[in-house]
Amino acid sequence: MKLIQFASITKKMALAAFGLFLLLFLPVHLGINLCLLREDGGEWYRNASHFMGTNYIVKVFEIVLMASVLLHIIIAILLTIENFLARPVKYKVKSKTKTKTGSKYMIITGVVIACFLVLHFINFYFVKLDLIEGKYTAEIEKIDKHFQQKALKLQKGELNEKEQAQLMAQYQAISQVSQEKMDMSQKNLVNLSKEEVKLYCGEDFEEYEPDFYVMSQDLFSNRLYSIIYIFVFVILGLHLSHAIKSIAQTFGLNHNKYNYAIELVANSYAILIPIGFALIPIWIMYIK
Amino acid sequence: MDFTLKIWRQENANAKGRFETYKINDISPDCSFLEMLDILNESLVNKLSHPVCFDNDCREGICGMCGLYINGHPHGPDQAITTCQLHMRKFKDKETIVIEPWRAKPFPIIRDLVVDRTALDKIIQEGGYVSVTTGGIPDGNAIPIPKYKADQAMDSASCIGCGACVAACKNASAMLFVSAKVTQLSLLPQGKPESSIRVQKMVAKMDELGFGNCTNTYACEAECPKEIKCSNIAKMNREFLFAKVCTEENI
């Protein structure tokens, strides 16, 4: 039963190729997340988020990444359906052949990761796409510049009554802004709701960004979320344990000379990456 | 030794199958598995009921005809043997043994434990051969072949086409079988010229017949009676990629 008209090996190679791209992205994401461990009030983390949110090369790769995630999932589901149909009557005794655990449960671990990904998108990515409201941050320098431009317009008499009132409200609000809304370096306003952004920065200010630092701290302060997070990364480790070796095999890289090296890289990747991610909630829960 | 056998009985491909339980006593530990089934069948014939059908031929592990899924293992709970080479001493006394046929969509059941493995022959017919006459045995030094390649080709060629890889695979994939045939031919100078077209045709046929996709679980390697290695699958993937990307001869 062929669901799409490509050879089985072609489909598998596509699955492996998209998976490989996801494997390359994970350490980048981990690198950014590890900035959370630095006790700097989120300075590094916000800088990294700013870079990921504004750099044009990153934006191109963002599209490639989303396509990879979608295609990896779609091809995996198609292959699983084909595999299911290849044995319509199942064995009554379950197979007792010894095989690696990871390889047997790729679709199940994959579904768990996909579910978490949906949660992750709702928590972070959709805020960035402005589909869901989150917390926001803005540079004080940029707010000042914007305010001064408005003030200049006021002097020239270009503002109508409503805009004048708004500018006054902004002036009052910003002069009374509490220390809690500033980050440690006093360069950014942080932890702003959408209303507060409008209040402090003006109605037409657009250079605010999602405050992923505050949002992640909020989430990790929830114990249930942290436990789910750690559980998902254990599952991800299981998924990854079959990733690199399987990619190598699918592209035909299986040779006594370097199989040992592939195994070493594959195992260390599958252990270190999930540990790196899981370290953050553990750090916040128990050490900080 | 005494055993309780739970055997899959099914009249034909379309009939609904069921397990039937048989008690069998006083079996010698040195008895082979198929001999044990012969003894059971004799007693069934004496009782004028239909004997259990199962495939077998050479009974020395070289023909690939026998093949039973015994207690969750194709060819039973022993390494690198076919069902006919399995002995009853591998089981505990009074053990319950569940015997099922190979289960896969391309392997329809003919009767009881006999399945139709023509699908594997069809894959071979697509390209598992050298299409020119290669003559008799050439002089040892007429066609130089490195020893390691000859060894690898011989290892791949030891596949007897029993279908245990398909039976063991959670996806009923025939990748190990196909890759053994592809590798065996492409390693040697006589098979090399056709290797690109062969791999494409055989993979296409394999997909068409309804075998599953490989998940690199390596259950096939673990259960293969001839210990065919999964490096064959890697070689086939390599050749398939090369054939699709680098050669002009596409199907």
Interface residues (C-beta under 8 A of the other chain):
Chain A: M1 K2 A7 S8 I9 T10 K11 K12 M13 L79 E82 N83 L85 A86 R87 P88 V89 K90 Y91 K92 V93 K94 S95 K96 T97 K98 T99 K100 S103 K104 M106 H242 K245 S246 A248 Q249 T250 F251 G252 L253 N254 H255
Chain B: W8 G17 F19 Y69 N71 G72 H73 P77 V98 E100 R103 A104 K105 P106 A168 K170 N171 A172 S173 Q200 V203 A204 M206 D207 E208 G210 F211 G212 N213 C214 T215 N216 T217 Y218 A219 A222 E223 C230 S231 I233 A234 K235 M236 N237 R238 E239 F240 L241 K244
